Amino acid sequence: MTTTDGGRQAEPAVESEAQHLLELSRRRAELLESINFLGHALAAPVASGPIRWVQNVSSALMELSGDFREHVELTEGPAGLYARVNSASPRLSHQVDRLIQDHKTLTGLISDLLTLVGRAAVSFARGDSMRSDVDEVRERGTALLSALARHRQRGSDLMYEGYSVDIGGQD
């Protein structure tokens, strides 16, 4: 057991770090579930009912939006992952900056898709041009899913480099 200069035990900080990483892992799994839920909703057949289809897509997208907002808070917050990584491994700050930019881009894509899904719901309710609305929602939804996959890959790389590999100059 290590102690600080004042003789206090330093393990609570290690436990806190471990708890933080466990929470990140749990939230990451929730976000993946939301991503998969949206993917399934987008891929579902529309022929069984366009109103039901758009409602399912909307529900999945709302869940994803909430989970993504929590992800941003957990990673970008003052005691979040990115602050911890920047403090422990300043060499990774460029990767952190890229992930923060991803958050802005992804938040915009989610917002735009929510708007589009709302418009599609109105079109379906009126009986208007269903096929083009479905195609556009699917196209933008698929683009969002692809962007989220790339963001998750970059996040995994950051976690690996920040917590599993020490390539600093210390001996």
KEDREN-698247 format. One record per residue: x, y, z of N, C-alpha, C in turn. Coordinates in steps of 0.02 Angstrom, whole numbers, padded with zeros to 5 digits. Example, Ala and Ser with C-alpha at 12.3 -4.5 7.8 and 13.67 -1.06 7.14 Angstrom:
<sites>
+--------+--------+--------+--------+--------+--------+--------+--------+--------+
!   n.c1 !   n.c2 !   n.c3 !  ca.c1 !  ca.c2 !  ca.c3 !   c.c1 !   c.c2 !   c.c3 !
+--------+--------+--------+--------+--------+--------+--------+--------+--------+
!  00660 ! -00284 !  00390 !  00615 ! -00225 !  00390 !  00660 ! -00165 !  00390 !
!  00642 ! -00112 !  00354 !  00684 ! -00053 !  00357 !  00645 !  00002 !  00394 !
+--------+--------+--------+--------+--------+--------+--------+--------+--------+
</sites>
This chain:
<sites>
+--------+--------+--------+--------+--------+--------+--------+--------+--------+
!   n.c1 !   n.c2 !   n.c3 !  ca.c1 !  ca.c2 !  ca.c3 !   c.c1 !   c.c2 !   c.c3 !
+--------+--------+--------+--------+--------+--------+--------+--------+--------+
!  00042 ! -00059 !  00000 !  00000 !  00000 !  00000 !  00045 !  00062 !  00000 !
!  00031 !  00108 ! -00043 !  00071 !  00169 ! -00046 !  00040 !  00223 ! -00004 !
!  00082 !  00271 !  00016 !  00057 !  00327 !  00055 !  00080 !  00391 !  00023 !
!  00045 !  00445 !  00039 !  00065 !  00511 !  00015 !  00113 !  00540 !  00065 !
!  00139 !  00600 !  00052 !  00186 !  00632 !  00098 !  00156 !  00640 !  00168 !
!  00092 !  00649 !  00173 !  00059 !  00658 !  00237 !  00044 !  00593 !  00272 !
!  00064 !  00536 !  00244 !  00053 !  00472 !  00275 ! -00016 !  00442 !  00259 !
! -00056 !  00476 !  00220 ! -00122 !  00450 !  00202 ! -00115 !  00397 !  00148 !
! -00162 !  00352 !  00147 ! -00161 !  00300 !  00096 ! -00183 !  00329 !  00029 !
! -00151 !  00308 ! -00025 ! -00165 !  00334 ! -00091 ! -00213 !  00289 ! -00130 !
! -00234 !  00233 ! -00103 ! -00276 !  00187 ! -00139 ! -00344 !  00214 ! -00158 !
! -00377 !  00257 ! -00119 ! -00442 !  00282 ! -00140 ! -00441 !  00315 ! -00209 !
! -00386 !  00349 ! -00226 ! -00381 !  00380 ! -00292 ! -00380 !  00326 ! -00346 !
! -00345 !  00271 ! -00331 ! -00342 !  00216 ! -00379 ! -00411 !  00185 ! -00386 !
! -00446 !  00175 ! -00329 ! -00514 !  00149 ! -00332 ! -00559 !  00196 ! -00370 !
! -00552 !  00261 ! -00358 ! -00593 !  00310 ! -00393 ! -00581 !  00306 ! -00468 !
! -00518 !  00298 ! -00487 ! -00501 !  00292 ! -00558 ! -00532 !  00228 ! -00586 !
! -00527 !  00173 ! -00549 ! -00556 !  00110 ! -00571 ! -00632 !  00115 ! -00576 !
! -00663 !  00149 ! -00527 ! -00736 !  00158 ! -00530 ! -00755 !  00201 ! -00590 !
! -00716 !  00252 ! -00604 ! -00729 !  00295 ! -00661 ! -00725 !  00255 ! -00726 !
! -00675 !  00213 ! -00732 ! -00667 !  00172 ! -00792 ! -00724 !  00121 ! -00798 !
! -00747 !  00094 ! -00742 ! -00804 !  00048 ! -00744 ! -00867 !  00084 ! -00767 !
! -00877 !  00145 ! -00742 ! -00935 !  00185 ! -00763 ! -00930 !  00201 ! -00837 !
! -00871 !  00219 ! -00861 ! -00862 !  00232 ! -00932 ! -00880 !  00170 ! -00973 !
! -00857 !  00113 ! -00950 ! -00870 !  00050 ! -00986 ! -00945 !  00035 ! -00987 !
! -00979 !  00046 ! -00931 ! -01051 !  00034 ! -00927 ! -01089 !  00080 ! -00975 !
! -01070 !  00144 ! -00973 ! -01103 !  00193 ! -01017 ! -01088 !  00179 ! -01090 !
! -01028 !  00157 ! -01104 ! -01009 !  00140 ! -01173 ! -01053 !  00084 ! -01199 !
! -01066 !  00034 ! -01156 ! -01109 ! -00022 ! -01175 ! -01181 !  00003 ! -01188 !
! -01205 !  00048 ! -01145 ! -01272 !  00076 ! -01155 ! -01277 !  00114 ! -01221 !
! -01225 !  00153 ! -01236 ! -01224 !  00190 ! -01299 ! -01224 !  00142 ! -01358 !
! -01186 !  00089 ! -01354 ! -01186 !  00040 ! -01408 ! -01255 !  00008 ! -01417 !
! -01289 ! -00006 ! -01362 ! -01357 ! -00033 ! -01367 ! -01402 !  00016 ! -01404 !
! -01396 !  00080 ! -01389 ! -01437 !  00131 ! -01422 ! -01419 !  00135 ! -01496 !
! -01356 !  00131 ! -01512 ! -01334 !  00132 ! -01582 ! -01364 !  00072 ! -01619 !
! -01360 !  00014 ! -01588 ! -01388 ! -00047 ! -01620 ! -01464 ! -00042 ! -01627 !
! -01497 ! -00014 ! -01577 ! -01569 ! -00004 ! -01579 ! -01588 !  00039 ! -01639 !
! -01551 !  00093 ! -01649 ! -01565 !  00137 ! -01706 ! -01552 !  00099 ! -01771 !
! -01498 !  00062 ! -01775 ! -01483 !  00024 ! -01835 ! -01539 ! -00025 ! -01853 !
! -01565 ! -00060 ! -01802 ! -01620 ! -00107 ! -01814 ! -01684 ! -00070 ! -01835 !
! -01697 ! -00013 ! -01804 ! -01757 !  00025 ! -01822 ! -01753 !  00050 ! -01894 !
! -01695 !  00074 ! -01914 ! -01687 !  00099 ! -01982 ! -01694 !  00042 ! -02033 !
! -01671 ! -00017 ! -02016 ! -01671 ! -00074 ! -02062 ! -01738 ! -00110 ! -02066 !
! -01782 ! -00096 ! -02019 ! -01847 ! -00130 ! -02017 ! -01887 ! -00115 ! -02081 !
! -01928 ! -00163 ! -02102 ! -01969 ! -00150 ! -02161 ! -02023 ! -00097 ! -02148 !
! -02031 ! -00053 ! -02196 ! -02080 !  00001 ! -02190 ! -02149 ! -00023 ! -02210 !
! -02152 ! -00075 ! -02251 ! -02216 ! -00098 ! -02279 ! -02265 ! -00118 ! -02225 !
! -02241 ! -00137 ! -02166 ! -02286 ! -00158 ! -02112 ! -02322 ! -00098 ! -02081 !
! -02301 ! -00038 ! -02099 ! -02334 !  00022 ! -02074 ! -02286 !  00079 ! -02066 !
! -02290 !  00128 ! -02111 ! -02242 !  00184 ! -02109 ! -02246 !  00225 ! -02045 !
! -02305 !  00233 ! -02018 ! -02312 !  00271 ! -01956 ! -02275 !  00235 ! -01899 !
! -02286 !  00170 ! -01895 ! -02253 !  00131 ! -01843 ! -02177 !  00133 ! -01854 !
! -02155 !  00127 ! -01916 ! -02083 !  00129 ! -01932 ! -02052 !  00194 ! -01908 !
! -02083 !  00250 ! -01927 ! -02054 !  00315 ! -01908 ! -02057 !  00325 ! -01832 !
! -02108 !  00299 ! -01799 ! -02111 !  00303 ! -01726 ! -02055 !  00263 ! -01694 !
! -02041 !  00204 ! -01721 ! -01986 !  00163 ! -01694 ! -01919 !  00196 ! -01706 !
! -01909 !  00226 ! -01765 ! -01847 !  00261 ! -01778 ! -01840 !  00321 ! -01731 !
! -01895 !  00357 ! -01722 ! -01894 !  00415 ! -01678 ! -01878 !  00395 ! -01606 !
! -01908 !  00342 ! -01583 ! -01895 !  00317 ! -01515 ! -01822 !  00297 ! -01506 !
! -01796 !  00261 ! -01555 ! -01726 !  00239 ! -01552 ! -01679 !  00299 ! -01554 !
! -01696 !  00348 ! -01595 ! -01654 !  00407 ! -01602 ! -01656 !  00450 ! -01538 !
! -01714 !  00454 ! -01506 ! -01719 !  00491 ! -01443 ! -01676 !  00457 ! -01389 !
! -01679 !  00391 ! -01387 ! -01638 !  00354 ! -01338 ! -01564 !  00366 ! -01352 !
! -01545 !  00363 ! -01415 ! -01475 !  00375 ! -01434 ! -01454 !  00446 ! -01416 !
! -01497 !  00493 ! -01428 ! -01483 !  00563 ! -01413 ! -01468 !  00573 ! -01339 !
! -01510 !  00543 ! -01296 ! -01499 !  00548 ! -01224 ! -01436 !  00514 ! -01201 !
! -01423 !  00454 ! -01227 ! -01362 !  00418 ! -01209 ! -01300 !  00455 ! -01234 !
! -01305 !  00485 ! -01293 ! -01247 !  00521 ! -01319 ! -01234 !  00584 ! -01278 !
! -01287 !  00617 ! -01258 ! -01279 !  00677 ! -01215 ! -01244 !  00658 ! -01150 !
! -01264 !  00602 ! -01120 ! -01230 !  00578 ! -01059 ! -01157 !  00560 ! -01072 !
! -01144 !  00531 ! -01130 ! -01076 !  00514 ! -01149 ! -01033 !  00578 ! -01153 !
! -01059 !  00629 ! -01183 ! -01022 !  00692 ! -01188 ! -01008 !  00721 ! -01119 !
! -01059 !  00720 ! -01075 ! -01049 !  00746 ! -01007 ! -00996 !  00706 ! -00970 !
! -00998 !  00641 ! -00977 ! -00951 !  00597 ! -00941 ! -00879 !  00604 ! -00967 !
! -00872 !  00616 ! -01030 ! -00805 !  00621 ! -01058 ! -00777 !  00692 ! -01057 !
! -00819 !  00742 ! -01068 ! -00795 !  00811 ! -01072 ! -00800 !  00850 ! -01007 !
! -00834 !  00823 ! -00957 ! -00843 !  00858 ! -00894 ! -00777 !  00872 ! -00860 !
! -00778 !  00917 ! -00809 ! -00716 !  00937 ! -00775 ! -00677 !  00878 ! -00745 !
! -00711 !  00827 ! -00723 ! -00677 !  00767 ! -00696 ! -00685 !  00709 ! -00744 !
! -00701 !  00724 ! -00806 ! -00714 !  00672 ! -00855 ! -00652 !  00640 ! -00883 !
! -00664 !  00593 ! -00927 ! -00609 !  00554 ! -00957 ! -00558 !  00599 ! -00991 !
! -00580 !  00648 ! -01030 ! -00533 !  00687 ! -01068 ! -00489 !  00730 ! -01023 !
! -00516 !  00757 ! -00970 ! -00475 !  00795 ! -00923 ! -00424 !  00749 ! -00890 !
! -00444 !  00689 ! -00873 ! -00398 !  00641 ! -00842 ! -00343 !  00620 ! -00890 !
! -00361 !  00607 ! -00952 ! -00311 !  00587 ! -01001 ! -00263 !  00645 ! -01015 !
! -00290 !  00705 ! -01024 ! -00246 !  00763 ! -01036 ! -00198 !  00774 ! -00978 !
! -00221 !  00763 ! -00917 ! -00179 !  00772 ! -00858 ! -00125 !  00718 ! -00854 !
! -00145 !  00656 ! -00866 ! -00097 !  00600 ! -00859 ! -00053 !  00591 ! -00921 !
! -00079 !  00608 ! -00979 ! -00042 !  00596 ! -01042 ! -00052 !  00654 ! -01090 !
! -00020 !  00710 ! -01077 ! -00030 !  00769 ! -01121 ! -00015 !  00755 ! -01195 !
!  00025 !  00704 ! -01209 !  00040 !  00686 ! -01278 ! -00022 !  00666 ! -01317 !
! -00076 !  00650 ! -01282 ! -00138 !  00628 ! -01315 ! -00188 !  00685 ! -01325 !
! -00167 !  00746 ! -01311 ! -00215 !  00802 ! -01314 ! -00244 !  00812 ! -01384 !
! -00205 !  00798 ! -01436 ! -00232 !  00805 ! -01504 ! -00289 !  00755 ! -01515 !
! -00281 !  00694 ! -01490 ! -00334 !  00644 ! -01497 ! -00396 !  00665 ! -01457 !
! -00385 !  00694 ! -01398 ! -00441 !  00718 ! -01358 ! -00477 !  00774 ! -01396 !
! -00440 !  00820 ! -01424 ! -00470 !  00874 ! -01463 ! -00512 !  00847 ! -01521 !
! -00487 !  00796 ! -01553 ! -00524 !  00765 ! -01609 ! -00589 !  00735 ! -01586 !
! -00588 !  00702 ! -01528 ! -00649 !  00672 ! -01501 ! -00699 !  00725 ! -01481 !
! -00675 !  00780 ! -01453 ! -00720 !  00835 ! -01435 ! -00753 !  00864 ! -01499 !
! -00714 !  00871 ! -01552 ! -00742 !  00895 ! -01615 ! -00793 !  00845 ! -01642 !
! -00778 !  00780 ! -01635 ! -00827 !  00729 ! -01654 ! -00893 !  00740 ! -01617 !
! -00889 !  00755 ! -01553 ! -00950 !  00765 ! -01514 ! -00993 !  00820 ! -01544 !
! -00961 !  00875 ! -01563 ! -00999 !  00930 ! -01593 ! -01031 !  00908 ! -01659 !
! -00993 !  00874 ! -01700 ! -01018 !  00851 ! -01764 ! -01075 !  00801 ! -01754 !
! -01065 !  00753 ! -01710 ! -01116 !  00702 ! -01698 ! -01179 !  00731 ! -01668 !
! -01172 !  00778 ! -01623 ! -01230 !  00811 ! -01594 ! -01271 !  00845 ! -01649 !
! -01237 !  00877 ! -01695 ! -01271 !  00909 ! -01752 ! -01306 !  00858 ! -01796 !
! -01273 !  00802 ! -01810 ! -01303 !  00750 ! -01851 ! -01365 !  00721 ! -01818 !
! -01362 !  00710 ! -01753 ! -01419 !  00684 ! -01716 ! -01477 !  00734 ! -01718 !
! -01462 !  00797 ! -01706 ! -01513 !  00849 ! -01708 ! -01546 !  00853 ! -01777 !
! -01505 !  00853 ! -01829 ! -01532 !  00856 ! -01897 ! -01576 !  00796 ! -01912 !
! -01555 !  00737 ! -01890 ! -01595 !  00677 ! -01903 ! -01660 !  00679 ! -01863 !
! -01658 !  00705 ! -01803 ! -01720 !  00712 ! -01764 ! -01770 !  00757 ! -01801 !
! -01745 !  00811 ! -01829 ! -01788 !  00857 ! -01868 ! -01816 !  00822 ! -01929 !
! -01774 !  00786 ! -01964 ! -01796 !  00750 ! -02024 ! -01848 !  00697 ! -02007 !
! -01837 !  00660 ! -01954 ! -01885 !  00609 ! -01933 ! -01952 !  00641 ! -01915 !
! -01950 !  00698 ! -01883 ! -02012 !  00734 ! -01867 ! -02049 !  00754 ! -01930 !
! -02013 !  00779 ! -01980 ! -02044 !  00798 ! -02043 ! -02072 !  00736 ! -02079 !
! -02035 !  00681 ! -02076 ! -02059 !  00620 ! -02108 ! -02124 !  00596 ! -02074 !
! -02127 !  00601 ! -02009 ! -02188 !  00580 ! -01973 ! -02248 !  00621 ! -01997 !
! -02238 !  00685 ! -02006 ! -02293 !  00728 ! -02031 ! -02312 !  00707 ! -02102 !
! -02262 !  00695 ! -02144 ! -02276 !  00673 ! -02213 ! -02315 !  00607 ! -02214 !
! -02294 !  00560 ! -02172 ! -02328 !  00495 ! -02170 ! -02400 !  00504 ! -02146 !
! -02410 !  00547 ! -02097 ! -02478 !  00558 ! -02071 ! -02523 !  00588 ! -02125 !
! -02494 !  00629 ! -02170 ! -02533 !  00659 ! -02224 ! -02539 !  00612 ! -02284 !
! -02499 !  00560 ! -02285 ! -02498 !  00514 ! -02342 ! -02455 !  00539 ! -02399 !
! -02410 !  00585 ! -02386 ! -02366 !  00613 ! -02437 ! -02306 !  00568 ! -02451 !
! -02269 !  00585 ! -02501 ! -02208 !  00553 ! -02527 ! -02169 !  00511 ! -02477 !
! -02196 !  00455 ! -02461 ! -02166 !  00411 ! -02411 ! -02097 !  00384 ! -02431 !
! -02089 !  00360 ! -02491 ! -02027 !  00326 ! -02511 ! -01967 !  00372 ! -02506 !
! -01973 !  00434 ! -02529 ! -01915 !  00479 ! -02526 ! -01898 !  00497 ! -02454 !
! -01949 !  00503 ! -02411 ! -01936 !  00517 ! -02341 ! -01900 !  00459 ! -02307 !
! -01922 !  00399 ! -02321 ! -01890 !  00339 ! -02293 ! -01818 !  00336 ! -02316 !
! -01807 !  00346 ! -02380 ! -01739 !  00343 ! -02407 ! -01693 !  00394 ! -02375 !
! -01718 !  00455 ! -02366 ! -01676 !  00508 ! -02337 ! -01661 !  00494 ! -02263 !
! -01712 !  00471 ! -02226 ! -01701 !  00454 ! -02156 ! -01650 !  00398 ! -02150 !
! -01657 !  00347 ! -02192 ! -01610 !  00291 ! -02190 ! -01540 !  00313 ! -02210 !
! -01535 !  00355 ! -02261 ! -01469 !  00377 ! -02284 ! -01434 !  00417 ! -02229 !
! -01469 !  00465 ! -02201 ! -01438 !  00506 ! -02148 ! -01427 !  00466 ! -02084 !
! -01473 !  00421 ! -02069 ! -01464 !  00378 ! -02011 ! -01404 !  00333 ! -02017 !
! -01394 !  00305 ! -02076 ! -01336 !  00262 ! -02088 ! -01272 !  00303 ! -02085 !
! -01273 !  00364 ! -02110 ! -01214 !  00407 ! -02105 ! -01198 !  00422 ! -02031 !
! -01250 !  00433 ! -01991 ! -01240 !  00444 ! -01919 ! -01210 !  00383 ! -01887 !
! -01236 !  00324 ! -01902 ! -01210 !  00262 ! -01873 ! -01137 !  00252 ! -01892 !
! -01120 !  00267 ! -01953 ! -01050 !  00261 ! -01975 ! -01005 !  00310 ! -01938 !
! -01027 !  00371 ! -01930 ! -00988 !  00421 ! -01893 ! -00980 !  00401 ! -01819 !
! -01033 !  00373 ! -01790 ! -01028 !  00349 ! -01721 ! -00979 !  00291 ! -01715 !
! -00978 !  00247 ! -01764 ! -00930 !  00191 ! -01763 ! -00858 !  00216 ! -01765 !
! -00846 !  00265 ! -01807 ! -00777 !  00294 ! -01811 ! -00759 !  00328 ! -01745 !
! -00807 !  00363 ! -01715 ! -00794 !  00397 ! -01651 ! -00778 !  00345 ! -01597 !
! -00816 !  00291 ! -01595 ! -00803 !  00238 ! -01546 ! -00734 !  00208 ! -01556 !
! -00713 !  00200 ! -01619 ! -00646 !  00173 ! -01632 ! -00592 !  00221 ! -01607 !
! -00601 !  00285 ! -01619 ! -00552 !  00334 ! -01595 ! -00552 !  00336 ! -01518 !
! -00611 !  00329 ! -01488 ! -00614 !  00327 ! -01415 ! -00579 !  00265 ! -01387 !
! -00587 !  00209 ! -01420 ! -00552 !  00147 ! -01399 ! -00477 !  00156 ! -01404 !
! -00455 !  00187 ! -01458 ! -00383 !  00200 ! -01466 ! -00357 !  00244 ! -01410 !
! -00395 !  00296 ! -01393 ! -00374 !  00341 ! -01338 ! -00370 !  00303 ! -01272 !
! -00420 !  00263 ! -01257 ! -00420 !  00225 ! -01195 ! -00360 !  00178 ! -01192 !
! -00345 !  00145 ! -01247 ! -00289 !  00099 ! -01248 ! -00223 !  00137 ! -01238 !
! -00215 !  00190 ! -01275 ! -00152 !  00228 ! -01269 ! -00146 !  00263 ! -01202 !
! -00201 !  00286 ! -01175 ! -00199 !  00323 ! -01112 ! -00194 !  00279 ! -01050 !
! -00219 !  00218 ! -01054 ! -00221 !  00176 ! -00994 ! -00184 !  00111 ! -00999 !
! -00167 !  00088 ! -01059 ! -00134 !  00023 ! -01066 ! -00062 !  00027 ! -01089 !
! -00042 !  00083 ! -01117 !  00025 !  00089 ! -01145 !  00057 !  00152 ! -01118 !
!  00116 !  00146 ! -01091 !  00154 !  00204 ! -01069 !  00215 !  00211 ! -01113 !
!  00212 !  00258 ! -01160 !  00269 !  00268 ! -01204 !  00307 !  00331 ! -01186 !
!  00294 !  00356 ! -01124 !  00330 !  00415 ! -01101 !  00403 !  00400 ! -01090 !
!  00443 !  00452 ! -01075 !  00515 !  00445 ! -01067 !  00537 !  00427 ! -00997 !
!  00490 !  00412 ! -00951 !  00510 !  00397 ! -00882 !  00535 !  00326 ! -00877 !
!  00581 !  00315 ! -00830 !  00606 !  00248 ! -00815 !  00594 !  00231 ! -00743 !
+--------+--------+--------+--------+--------+--------+--------+--------+--------+
</sites>
